């Protein structure tokens, strides 16, 4: 009897190992879809990160942000008394206008104002509205040595993908 029990026990243990191996194989098979899904998600995330890193920041800006940059460049050029930069922020219609200041007029006017009242400080650019190739914004600014804030509406146009100040 003892011998027959041990033989049956061996059969059971051998059968139990086979059943365990089948369960283990089934678990591996059910893991594959999840592992594939995780791998796909990792690849998608890596692609998104690479696109953000490799694409220049300027290309990721909204039109409203580009308008804000153009307005900032306009006031920066005045503060720096940089006529080339000042001309670069204007639309072609303004540049061709007879009223557009010459380099001497620009330099004299901005140097006198800066010496008397300080640099221009832009505190806010509000109510920026982009409508196709045209945009408007209200610029809140003051001079460094004066506390009076002025609000100046500015009109901009999109010329060849660049926003330009245009009256």
OpenMM code with the backbone's topology and positions (N, CA, C; nanometers):
from openmm import Vec3, app, unit

residues = "UNK UNK UNK UNK UNK UNK UNK UNK UNK UNK UNK UNK UNK UNK UNK UNK UNK UNK UNK UNK UNK UNK UNK UNK UNK UNK UNK UNK UNK UNK UNK UNK UNK UNK UNK UNK UNK UNK UNK UNK UNK UNK UNK UNK UNK UNK UNK UNK UNK UNK UNK UNK UNK UNK UNK UNK UNK UNK UNK UNK UNK UNK UNK UNK UNK UNK UNK UNK UNK UNK UNK UNK UNK UNK UNK UNK UNK UNK UNK UNK UNK UNK UNK UNK UNK UNK UNK UNK UNK UNK UNK UNK UNK UNK UNK UNK UNK UNK UNK UNK UNK UNK UNK UNK UNK UNK UNK UNK UNK UNK UNK UNK UNK UNK UNK UNK UNK UNK UNK UNK UNK UNK UNK UNK UNK UNK UNK UNK UNK UNK UNK UNK UNK UNK UNK UNK UNK UNK UNK UNK UNK UNK UNK UNK UNK UNK UNK UNK UNK UNK UNK UNK UNK UNK UNK UNK UNK UNK UNK UNK UNK UNK UNK UNK UNK UNK UNK".split()
positions = [
    Vec3(0.0800, -0.1193, 0.0000),
    Vec3(0.0000, 0.0000, 0.0000),
    Vec3(0.0836, 0.1247, 0.0000),
    Vec3(0.1849, 0.1132, 0.0773),
    Vec3(0.2714, 0.2297, 0.0850),
    Vec3(0.3304, 0.2572, -0.0513),
    Vec3(0.3702, 0.1532, -0.1215),
    Vec3(0.4292, 0.1725, -0.2530),
    Vec3(0.3300, 0.2307, -0.3512),
    Vec3(0.2035, 0.1893, -0.3405),
    Vec3(0.1045, 0.2412, -0.4339),
    Vec3(0.0732, 0.3872, -0.4066),
    Vec3(0.0753, 0.4244, -0.2795),
    Vec3(0.0505, 0.5664, -0.2477),
    Vec3(0.1620, 0.6550, -0.3002),
    Vec3(0.2848, 0.6055, -0.2843),
    Vec3(0.3953, 0.6892, -0.3306),
    Vec3(0.3943, 0.7018, -0.4814),
    Vec3(0.3530, 0.5989, -0.5524),
    Vec3(0.3439, 0.6081, -0.6969),
    Vec3(0.2370, 0.7068, -0.7388),
    Vec3(0.1269, 0.7023, -0.6681),
    Vec3(0.0183, 0.7963, -0.6996),
    Vec3(0.0617, 0.9377, -0.6674),
    Vec3(0.1396, 0.9507, -0.5587),
    Vec3(0.1878, 1.0835, -0.5219),
    Vec3(0.2814, 1.1396, -0.6271),
    Vec3(0.3617, 1.0495, -0.6835),
    Vec3(0.4528, 1.0941, -0.7889),
    Vec3(0.3748, 1.1386, -0.9116),
    Vec3(0.2759, 1.0638, -0.9439),
    Vec3(0.1952, 1.1023, -1.0596),
    Vec3(0.1296, 1.2381, -1.0360),
    Vec3(0.0822, 1.2566, -0.9143),
    Vec3(0.0191, 1.3840, -0.8825),
    Vec3(0.1188, 1.4978, -0.8904),
    Vec3(0.2362, 1.4761, -0.8329),
    Vec3(0.3336, 1.5847, -0.8361),
    Vec3(0.3815, 1.6113, -0.9773),
    Vec3(0.3967, 1.5079, -1.0564),
    Vec3(0.4357, 1.5297, -1.1953),
    Vec3(0.3235, 1.6010, -1.2694),
    Vec3(0.2018, 1.5584, -1.2436),
    Vec3(0.0873, 1.6255, -1.3062),
    Vec3(0.0722, 1.7672, -1.2549),
    Vec3(0.1016, 1.7899, -1.1295),
    Vec3(0.0914, 1.9241, -1.0703),
    Vec3(0.1917, 2.0190, -1.1314),
    Vec3(0.3134, 1.9691, -1.1598),
    Vec3(0.4157, 2.0526, -1.2243),
    Vec3(0.3728, 2.0888, -1.3645),
    Vec3(0.3140, 1.9940, -1.4320),
    Vec3(0.2672, 2.0203, -1.5671),
    Vec3(0.1574, 2.1260, -1.5645),
    Vec3(0.0680, 2.1144, -1.4676),
    Vec3(-0.0411, 2.2132, -1.4549),
    Vec3(0.0171, 2.3497, -1.4187),
    Vec3(0.1152, 2.3502, -1.3302),
    Vec3(0.1787, 2.4775, -1.2935),
    Vec3(0.2484, 2.5404, -1.4132),
    Vec3(0.3160, 2.4608, -1.4939),
    Vec3(0.3843, 2.5112, -1.6126),
    Vec3(0.2837, 2.5689, -1.7115),
    Vec3(0.1686, 2.5042, -1.7267),
    Vec3(0.0648, 2.5545, -1.8169),
    Vec3(0.0100, 2.6875, -1.7670),
    Vec3(-0.0102, 2.6974, -1.6338),
    Vec3(-0.0597, 2.8231, -1.5763),
    Vec3(0.0438, 2.9331, -1.5969),
    Vec3(0.1712, 2.9000, -1.5760),
    Vec3(0.2781, 2.9986, -1.5942),
    Vec3(0.2835, 3.0451, -1.7398),
    Vec3(0.2713, 2.9538, -1.8354),
    Vec3(0.2693, 2.9896, -1.9773),
    Vec3(0.1491, 3.0772, -2.0094),
    Vec3(0.0357, 3.0456, -1.9516),
    Vec3(-0.0842, 3.1272, -1.9740),
    Vec3(-0.0650, 3.2685, -1.9205),
    Vec3(0.0004, 3.2805, -1.8042),
    Vec3(0.0264, 3.4134, -1.7484),
    Vec3(0.1179, 3.4937, -1.8393),
    Vec3(0.2195, 3.4291, -1.8955),
    Vec3(0.3092, 3.4978, -1.9881),
    Vec3(0.2340, 3.5443, -2.1120),
    Vec3(0.1486, 3.4612, -2.1634),
    Vec3(0.0717, 3.4953, -2.2824),
    Vec3(-0.0218, 3.6124, -2.2547),
    Vec3(-0.0800, 3.6183, -2.1387),
    Vec3(-0.1704, 3.7286, -2.1076),
    Vec3(-0.0944, 3.8569, -2.0757),
    Vec3(0.0345, 3.8470, -2.0455),
    Vec3(0.1160, 3.9668, -2.0207),
    Vec3(0.1551, 4.0372, -2.1495),
    Vec3(0.1702, 3.9657, -2.2599),
    Vec3(0.2182, 4.0243, -2.3846),
    Vec3(0.1353, 4.1426, -2.4326),
    Vec3(0.0048, 4.1387, -2.4337),
    Vec3(-0.0707, 4.2566, -2.4794),
    Vec3(-0.0429, 4.3807, -2.3936),
    Vec3(-0.0287, 4.3597, -2.2656),
    Vec3(-0.0006, 4.4730, -2.1771),
    Vec3(0.1394, 4.5289, -2.2014),
    Vec3(0.2361, 4.4405, -2.2203),
    Vec3(0.3729, 4.4846, -2.2477),
    Vec3(0.3815, 4.5588, -2.3811),
    Vec3(0.3091, 4.5102, -2.4804),
    Vec3(0.3064, 4.5786, -2.6103),
    Vec3(0.2422, 4.7165, -2.5951),
    Vec3(0.1336, 4.7249, -2.5203),
    Vec3(0.0660, 4.8536, -2.4983),
    Vec3(0.1582, 4.9512, -2.4256),
    Vec3(0.2295, 4.9050, -2.3260),
    Vec3(0.3238, 4.9909, -2.2531),
    Vec3(0.4351, 5.0388, -2.3462),
    Vec3(0.4860, 4.9493, -2.4293),
    Vec3(0.5926, 4.9871, -2.5230),
    Vec3(0.5435, 5.0928, -2.6213),
    Vec3(0.4218, 5.0762, -2.6705),
    Vec3(0.3650, 5.1757, -2.7627),
    Vec3(0.3501, 5.3104, -2.6931),
    Vec3(0.3023, 5.3108, -2.5710),
    Vec3(0.2860, 5.4361, -2.4961),
    Vec3(0.4208, 5.5038, -2.4739),
    Vec3(0.5225, 5.4268, -2.4424),
    Vec3(0.6564, 5.4836, -2.4224),
    Vec3(0.7064, 5.5452, -2.5524),
    Vec3(0.6873, 5.4758, -2.6635),
    Vec3(0.7294, 5.5303, -2.7931),
    Vec3(0.6559, 5.6593, -2.8273),
    Vec3(0.5272, 5.6645, -2.8007),
    Vec3(0.4491, 5.7858, -2.8273),
    Vec3(0.4996, 5.9012, -2.7408),
    Vec3(0.5226, 5.8762, -2.6139),
    Vec3(0.5725, 5.9808, -2.5245),
    Vec3(0.7104, 6.0300, -2.5673),
    Vec3(0.7971, 5.9397, -2.6063),
    Vec3(0.9308, 5.9785, -2.6534),
    Vec3(0.9179, 6.0632, -2.7790),
    Vec3(0.8293, 6.0257, -2.8708),
    Vec3(0.8096, 6.1030, -2.9943),
    Vec3(0.7597, 6.2435, -2.9628),
    Vec3(0.6668, 6.2561, -2.8692),
    Vec3(0.6137, 6.3884, -2.8311),
    Vec3(0.7236, 6.4735, -2.7709),
    Vec3(0.8008, 6.4179, -2.6819),
    Vec3(0.9099, 6.4933, -2.6187),
    Vec3(1.0124, 6.5361, -2.7233),
    Vec3(1.0488, 6.4466, -2.8131),
    Vec3(1.1461, 6.4812, -2.9165),
    Vec3(1.0941, 6.5919, -3.0078),
    Vec3(0.9660, 6.5864, -3.0435),
    Vec3(0.9098, 6.6916, -3.1290),
    Vec3(0.9146, 6.8273, -3.0584),
    Vec3(0.8884, 6.8292, -2.9288),
    Vec3(0.8918, 6.9543, -2.8553),
    Vec3(1.0346, 7.0069, -2.8403),
    Vec3(1.1284, 6.9171, -2.8226),
    Vec3(1.2676, 6.9581, -2.8052),
    Vec3(1.3290, 7.0027, -2.9381),
    Vec3(1.2999, 6.9298, -3.0433),
    Vec3(1.3622, 6.9589, -3.1717),
    Vec3(1.2954, 7.0726, -3.2473),
    Vec3(1.1691, 7.1012, -3.2185),
    Vec3(1.0990, 7.2097, -3.2858),
    Vec3(1.1329, 7.3414, -3.2159),
    Vec3(1.1784, 7.4419, -3.2895),
    Vec3(1.2170, 7.5686, -3.2257),
    Vec3(1.1015, 7.6319, -3.1476),
    Vec3(1.1361, 7.7007, -3.0403),
    Vec3(1.0355, 7.7637, -2.9551),
    Vec3(0.9513, 7.8636, -3.0334),
    Vec3(1.0123, 7.9328, -3.1252),
    Vec3(0.9397, 8.0327, -3.2047),
    Vec3(0.8258, 7.9688, -3.2834),
    Vec3(0.8453, 7.8450, -3.3273),
    Vec3(0.7409, 7.7745, -3.4022),
    Vec3(0.6257, 7.7301, -3.3133),
    Vec3(0.6479, 7.7219, -3.1832),
    Vec3(0.5441, 7.6759, -3.0913),
    Vec3(0.4590, 7.7894, -3.0369),
    Vec3(0.4939, 7.9153, -3.0679),
    Vec3(0.4202, 8.0290, -3.0151),
    Vec3(0.2862, 8.0470, -3.0847),
    Vec3(0.1871, 8.0917, -3.0102),
    Vec3(0.0585, 8.1260, -3.0686),
    Vec3(0.0705, 8.2621, -3.1359),
    Vec3(-0.0266, 8.2980, -3.2199),
    Vec3(-0.0254, 8.4296, -3.2834),
    Vec3(-0.0310, 8.5403, -3.1783),
    Vec3(-0.1072, 8.5190, -3.0733),
    Vec3(-0.1167, 8.6197, -2.9671),
    Vec3(0.0200, 8.6412, -2.9014),
    Vec3(0.0934, 8.5358, -2.8786),
    Vec3(0.2270, 8.5488, -2.8200),
    Vec3(0.3228, 8.6174, -2.9173),
    Vec3(0.3086, 8.5904, -3.0454),
    Vec3(0.3938, 8.6556, -3.1458),
    Vec3(0.3643, 8.8048, -3.1543),
    Vec3(0.2377, 8.8407, -3.1403),
    Vec3(0.1999, 8.9826, -3.1378),
    Vec3(0.2647, 9.0492, -3.0171),
    Vec3(0.2593, 8.9845, -2.9030),
    Vec3(0.3208, 9.0385, -2.7812),
    Vec3(0.4712, 9.0574, -2.8011),
    Vec3(0.5362, 8.9626, -2.8653),
    Vec3(0.6805, 8.9753, -2.8936),
    Vec3(0.7078, 9.0943, -2.9857),
    Vec3(0.6249, 9.1142, -3.0862),
    Vec3(0.6437, 9.2264, -3.1792),
    Vec3(0.6284, 9.3597, -3.1066),
    Vec3(0.5288, 9.3698, -3.0190),
    Vec3(0.5087, 9.4925, -2.9416),
    Vec3(0.6289, 9.5160, -2.8504),
    Vec3(0.6754, 9.4112, -2.7865),
    Vec3(0.7924, 9.4226, -2.6997),
    Vec3(0.9151, 9.4680, -2.7788),
    Vec3(0.9340, 9.4129, -2.8985),
    Vec3(1.0472, 9.4524, -2.9831),
    Vec3(1.0390, 9.5997, -3.0213),
    Vec3(0.9182, 9.6495, -3.0428),
    Vec3(0.8958, 9.7902, -3.0772),
    Vec3(0.9458, 9.8817, -2.9645),
    Vec3(0.9066, 9.8517, -2.8423),
    Vec3(0.9491, 9.9351, -2.7288),
    Vec3(1.0959, 9.9129, -2.6927),
    Vec3(1.1460, 9.7928, -2.7115),
    Vec3(1.2872, 9.7651, -2.6861),
    Vec3(1.3756, 9.8452, -2.7809),
    Vec3(1.3357, 9.8545, -2.9066),
    Vec3(1.4132, 9.9322, -3.0051),
    Vec3(1.4157, 10.0798, -2.9678),
    Vec3(1.3045, 10.1311, -2.9157),
    Vec3(1.3027, 10.2713, -2.8730),
    Vec3(1.3950, 10.2929, -2.7541),
    Vec3(1.3912, 10.2020, -2.6583),
    Vec3(1.4788, 10.2150, -2.5409),
    Vec3(1.6260, 10.2064, -2.5786),
    Vec3(1.6580, 10.1185, -2.6706),
    Vec3(1.7970, 10.0988, -2.7111),
    Vec3(1.8432, 10.2031, -2.8121),
    Vec3(1.7498, 10.2831, -2.8600),
    Vec3(1.7746, 10.3813, -2.9662),
    Vec3(1.8459, 10.3106, -3.0826),
    Vec3(1.7834, 10.2031, -3.1248),
    Vec3(1.8369, 10.1198, -3.2315),
    Vec3(1.7452, 10.1335, -3.3528),
    Vec3(1.7864, 10.2170, -3.4468),
    Vec3(1.7019, 10.2487, -3.5628),
    Vec3(1.6779, 10.1262, -3.6519),
    Vec3(1.7784, 10.0420, -3.6710),
    Vec3(1.7613, 9.9223, -3.7539),
    Vec3(1.6560, 9.8291, -3.6930),
    Vec3(1.6610, 9.8096, -3.5630),
    Vec3(1.5613, 9.7262, -3.4947),
    Vec3(1.4240, 9.7911, -3.4991),
    Vec3(1.4223, 9.9227, -3.4858),
    Vec3(1.2961, 9.9975, -3.4914),
    Vec3(1.2311, 9.9787, -3.6284),
    Vec3(1.3066, 9.9935, -3.7337),
    Vec3(1.2535, 9.9747, -3.8697),
    Vec3(1.2061, 9.8308, -3.8913),
    Vec3(1.2752, 9.7360, -3.8304),
    Vec3(1.2429, 9.5945, -3.8507),
    Vec3(1.1066, 9.5551, -3.7950),
    Vec3(1.0537, 9.6311, -3.7009),
    Vec3(0.9240, 9.5945, -3.6414),
    Vec3(0.8056, 9.6578, -3.7138),
    Vec3(0.8304, 9.7395, -3.8146),
    Vec3(0.7211, 9.8077, -3.8848),
    Vec3(0.6850, 9.7382, -4.0145),
    Vec3(0.5571, 9.7520, -4.0517),
    Vec3(0.5088, 9.6960, -4.1781),
    Vec3(0.5612, 9.7803, -4.2942),
    Vec3(0.5563, 9.7231, -4.4125),
    Vec3(0.6099, 9.7913, -4.5303),
    Vec3(0.5343, 9.9210, -4.5609),
    Vec3(0.4032, 9.9240, -4.5341),
    Vec3(0.3254, 10.0463, -4.5590),
    Vec3(0.3761, 10.1610, -4.4725),
    Vec3(0.4097, 10.1335, -4.3486),
    Vec3(0.4633, 10.2369, -4.2590),
    Vec3(0.6023, 10.2807, -4.3042),
    Vec3(0.6848, 10.1858, -4.3400),
    Vec3(0.8212, 10.2180, -4.3824),
    Vec3(0.8219, 10.3049, -4.5083),
    Vec3(0.7241, 10.2831, -4.5957),
    Vec3(0.7152, 10.3602, -4.7209),
    Vec3(0.6462, 10.4953, -4.7016),
    Vec3(0.5899, 10.5173, -4.5846),
    Vec3(0.5182, 10.6419, -4.5569),
    Vec3(0.6153, 10.7599, -4.5467),
    Vec3(0.5703, 10.8755, -4.5946),
    Vec3(0.6529, 10.9970, -4.5865),
    Vec3(0.6691, 11.0425, -4.4416),
    Vec3(0.5783, 11.0003, -4.3536),
    Vec3(0.5824, 11.0410, -4.2125),
    Vec3(0.6758, 10.9553, -4.1275),
    Vec3(0.7284, 10.8469, -4.1824),
    Vec3(0.8157, 10.7603, -4.1029),
    Vec3(0.9440, 10.8365, -4.0701),
    Vec3(0.9843, 10.8344, -3.9419),
    Vec3(1.1006, 10.9150, -3.9022),
    Vec3(1.2320, 10.8674, -3.9651),
    Vec3(1.3171, 10.9619, -3.9909),
    Vec3(1.4519, 10.9300, -4.0369),
    Vec3(1.5334, 10.8826, -3.9171),
    Vec3(1.6512, 10.8328, -3.9425),
    Vec3(1.7349, 10.7866, -3.8321),
    Vec3(1.7673, 10.9014, -3.7366),
    Vec3(1.7950, 11.0187, -3.7925),
    Vec3(1.8288, 11.1340, -3.7085),
    Vec3(1.7089, 11.1753, -3.6230),
    Vec3(1.5907, 11.1788, -3.6820),
    Vec3(1.4695, 11.2153, -3.6063),
    Vec3(1.4423, 11.1132, -3.4962),
    Vec3(1.4510, 10.9866, -3.5305),
    Vec3(1.4276, 10.8797, -3.4334),
    Vec3(1.5263, 10.8885, -3.3174),
    Vec3(1.6535, 10.9034, -3.3500),
    Vec3(1.7582, 10.9087, -3.2473),
    Vec3(1.7402, 11.0298, -3.1576),
    Vec3(1.7184, 11.1442, -3.2161),
    Vec3(1.7037, 11.2671, -3.1384),
    Vec3(1.5817, 11.2606, -3.0468),
    Vec3(1.4682, 11.2222, -3.1026),
    Vec3(1.3435, 11.2173, -3.0251),
    Vec3(1.3521, 11.1179, -2.9094),
    Vec3(1.4033, 10.9992, -2.9363),
    Vec3(1.4098, 10.8965, -2.8320),
    Vec3(1.5183, 10.9225, -2.7291),
    Vec3(1.6311, 10.9783, -2.7723),
    Vec3(1.7369, 11.0104, -2.6767),
    Vec3(1.6900, 11.1214, -2.5826),
    Vec3(1.6266, 11.2248, -2.6368),
    Vec3(1.5775, 11.3353, -2.5536),
    Vec3(1.4743, 11.2866, -2.4521),
    Vec3(1.3810, 11.2037, -2.4968),
    Vec3(1.2772, 11.1524, -2.4072),
    Vec3(1.3372, 11.0594, -2.3016),
    Vec3(1.4302, 10.9760, -2.3418),
    Vec3(1.4926, 10.8837, -2.2469),
    Vec3(1.5766, 10.9598, -2.1448),
    Vec3(1.6520, 11.0615, -2.1895),
    Vec3(1.7342, 11.1396, -2.0972),
    Vec3(1.6489, 11.2181, -1.9986),
    Vec3(1.5374, 11.2705, -2.0441),
    Vec3(1.4514, 11.3521, -1.9582),
    Vec3(1.3686, 11.2676, -1.8617),
    Vec3(1.3103, 11.1576, -1.9112),
    Vec3(1.2127, 11.0841, -1.8299),
    Vec3(1.2476, 10.9382, -1.8026),
    Vec3(1.3579, 10.8914, -1.8550),
    Vec3(1.3986, 10.7529, -1.8330),
    Vec3(1.3494, 10.6597, -1.9427),
    Vec3(1.3882, 10.5347, -1.9296),
    Vec3(1.3503, 10.4335, -2.0276),
    Vec3(1.2008, 10.4043, -2.0206),
    Vec3(1.1496, 10.3487, -2.1293),
    Vec3(1.0102, 10.3061, -2.1335),
    Vec3(0.9987, 10.1714, -2.0624),
    Vec3(0.9008, 10.1614, -1.9753),
    Vec3(0.8704, 10.0364, -1.9061),
    Vec3(0.7300, 9.9937, -1.9486),
    Vec3(0.7175, 9.8757, -2.0048),
    Vec3(0.5864, 9.8220, -2.0428),
    Vec3(0.5364, 9.7385, -1.9259),
    Vec3(0.4263, 9.7806, -1.8673),
    Vec3(0.3732, 9.7079, -1.7521),
    Vec3(0.2741, 9.5999, -1.7922),
    Vec3(0.2092, 9.6171, -1.9082),
    Vec3(0.1096, 9.5191, -1.9490),
    Vec3(0.0773, 9.5364, -2.0971),
    Vec3(0.0486, 9.4270, -2.1611),
    Vec3(-0.0043, 9.4294, -2.2970),
    Vec3(-0.1377, 9.3560, -2.2874),
    Vec3(-0.2457, 9.4309, -2.3030),
    Vec3(-0.3777, 9.3727, -2.2789),
    Vec3(-0.4648, 9.3776, -2.4033),
    Vec3(-0.5756, 9.3094, -2.3926),
    Vec3(-0.6773, 9.3089, -2.4975),
    Vec3(-0.6181, 9.2799, -2.6356),
    Vec3(-0.5292, 9.1837, -2.6390),
    Vec3(-0.4702, 9.1433, -2.7663),
    Vec3(-0.5722, 9.0594, -2.8420),
    Vec3(-0.6065, 9.1056, -2.9611),
    Vec3(-0.7048, 9.0359, -3.0436),
    Vec3(-0.6430, 9.0115, -3.1803),
    Vec3(-0.6392, 8.8855, -3.2193),
    Vec3(-0.5871, 8.8482, -3.3506),
    Vec3(-0.7060, 8.8084, -3.4371),
    Vec3(-0.7155, 8.8719, -3.5545),
    Vec3(-0.8235, 8.8435, -3.6473),
    Vec3(-0.7617, 8.8242, -3.7865),
    Vec3(-0.7280, 8.6995, -3.8171),
    Vec3(-0.6621, 8.6716, -3.9442),
    Vec3(-0.5210, 8.7275, -3.9464),
    Vec3(-0.4951, 8.8173, -4.0455),
    Vec3(-0.3622, 8.8786, -4.0579),
    Vec3(-0.3543, 9.0154, -3.9922),
    Vec3(-0.4511, 9.0463, -3.9079),
    Vec3(-0.4550, 9.1750, -3.8392),
    Vec3(-0.4716, 9.1521, -3.6899),
    Vec3(-0.4062, 9.2357, -3.6110),
    Vec3(-0.4164, 9.2223, -3.4653),
    Vec3(-0.4142, 9.3606, -3.4011),
    Vec3(-0.4732, 9.3685, -3.2838),
    Vec3(-0.4683, 9.4914, -3.2044),
    Vec3(-0.4297, 9.4548, -3.0619),
    Vec3(-0.3688, 9.5508, -2.9945),
    Vec3(-0.3306, 9.5309, -2.8545),
    Vec3(-0.3238, 9.6665, -2.7870),
    Vec3(-0.3545, 9.6684, -2.6595),
    Vec3(-0.3389, 9.7898, -2.5789),
    Vec3(-0.2130, 9.7743, -2.4947),
    Vec3(-0.1231, 9.8703, -2.5102),
    Vec3(0.0038, 9.8652, -2.4375),
    Vec3(-0.0009, 9.9653, -2.3227),
    Vec3(0.0206, 9.9158, -2.2018),
    Vec3(0.0252, 9.9997, -2.0818),
    Vec3(0.1732, 10.0258, -2.0538),
    Vec3(0.2138, 10.1503, -2.0639),
    Vec3(0.3550, 10.1815, -2.0467),
    Vec3(0.3729, 10.3137, -1.9719),
    Vec3(0.4925, 10.3332, -1.9218),
    Vec3(0.5293, 10.4565, -1.8528),
    Vec3(0.6789, 10.4765, -1.8685),
    Vec3(0.7211, 10.5970, -1.8395),
    Vec3(0.8645, 10.6267, -1.8393),
    Vec3(0.9188, 10.6017, -1.6996),
    Vec3(1.0403, 10.5589, -1.6921),
    Vec3(1.1061, 10.5210, -1.5676),
    Vec3(1.0948, 10.6268, -1.4568),
    Vec3(1.1095, 10.7553, -1.4922),
    Vec3(1.1100, 10.8620, -1.3918),
    Vec3(0.9749, 10.9321, -1.3796),
    Vec3(0.8729, 10.8768, -1.4419),
    Vec3(0.7376, 10.9310, -1.4310),
    Vec3(0.6440, 10.8197, -1.3873),
    Vec3(0.5451, 10.8557, -1.3100),
    Vec3(0.4522, 10.7526, -1.2623),
    Vec3(0.3264, 10.7427, -1.3491),
    Vec3(0.3116, 10.8310, -1.4430),
    Vec3(0.1924, 10.8324, -1.5273),
    Vec3(0.1953, 10.7178, -1.6283),
    Vec3(0.0967, 10.6288, -1.6168),
    Vec3(0.0862, 10.5173, -1.7118),
    Vec3(-0.0001, 10.5599, -1.8288),
    Vec3(0.0481, 10.5305, -1.9466),
    Vec3(-0.0263, 10.5596, -2.0680),
    Vec3(-0.0719, 10.4276, -2.1298),
    Vec3(-0.1865, 10.4324, -2.1941),
    Vec3(-0.2368, 10.3148, -2.2657),
    Vec3(-0.2425, 10.3516, -2.4127),
    Vec3(-0.1640, 10.2800, -2.4919),
    Vec3(-0.1549, 10.3086, -2.6342),
    Vec3(-0.2064, 10.1891, -2.7139),
    Vec3(-0.3107, 10.2089, -2.7946),
    Vec3(-0.3550, 10.0988, -2.8810),
    Vec3(-0.2588, 10.0843, -3.0001),
    Vec3(-0.2252, 9.9629, -3.0337),
    Vec3(-0.1332, 9.9369, -3.1443),
    Vec3(-0.2003, 9.8389, -3.2407),
    Vec3(-0.1849, 9.8668, -3.3696),
    Vec3(-0.2352, 9.7794, -3.4746),
    Vec3(-0.1151, 9.7089, -3.5369),
    Vec3(-0.1295, 9.5797, -3.5587),
    Vec3(-0.0234, 9.5009, -3.6206),
    Vec3(-0.0808, 9.4218, -3.7380),
    Vec3(0.0046, 9.3926, -3.8342),
    Vec3(-0.0339, 9.3084, -3.9470),
    Vec3(0.0698, 9.1971, -3.9612),
    Vec3(0.0246, 9.0868, -4.0166),
    Vec3(0.1137, 8.9736, -4.0390),
    Vec3(0.1660, 8.9828, -4.1819),
    Vec3(0.2955, 9.0062, -4.1934),
    Vec3(0.3610, 9.0122, -4.3241),
    Vec3(0.4592, 8.8970, -4.3339),
    Vec3(0.4319, 8.8057, -4.4235),
    Vec3(0.5200, 8.6906, -4.4472),
    Vec3(0.5485, 8.6117, -4.3194),
    Vec3(0.4471, 8.5949, -4.2361),
    Vec3(0.4615, 8.5170, -4.1136),
    Vec3(0.5172, 8.5927, -3.9949),
    Vec3(0.5453, 8.7240, -4.0104),
    Vec3(0.5973, 8.8051, -3.9012),
    Vec3(0.4989, 8.9165, -3.8680),
    Vec3(0.4733, 8.9368, -3.7401),
    Vec3(0.3828, 9.0450, -3.6991),
    Vec3(0.4598, 9.1759, -3.6965),
    Vec3(0.4013, 9.2766, -3.7592),
    Vec3(0.4656, 9.4084, -3.7734),
    Vec3(0.3702, 9.5168, -3.7247),
    Vec3(0.4256, 9.6189, -3.6604),
    Vec3(0.3467, 9.7343, -3.6168),
    Vec3(0.3056, 9.8125, -3.7410),
    Vec3(0.1773, 9.8469, -3.7480),
    Vec3(0.1262, 9.9163, -3.8655),
    Vec3(0.0070, 10.0016, -3.8231),
    Vec3(0.0143, 10.1315, -3.8476),
    Vec3(-0.0939, 10.2207, -3.8040),
    Vec3(-0.2207, 10.2045, -3.8796),
] * unit.nanometer
topology = app.Topology()
chain = topology.addChain("A")
for resn in residues:
    res = topology.addResidue(resn, chain)
    for name in ("N", "CA", "C"):
        topology.addAtom(name, app.Element.getBySymbol(name[0]), res)
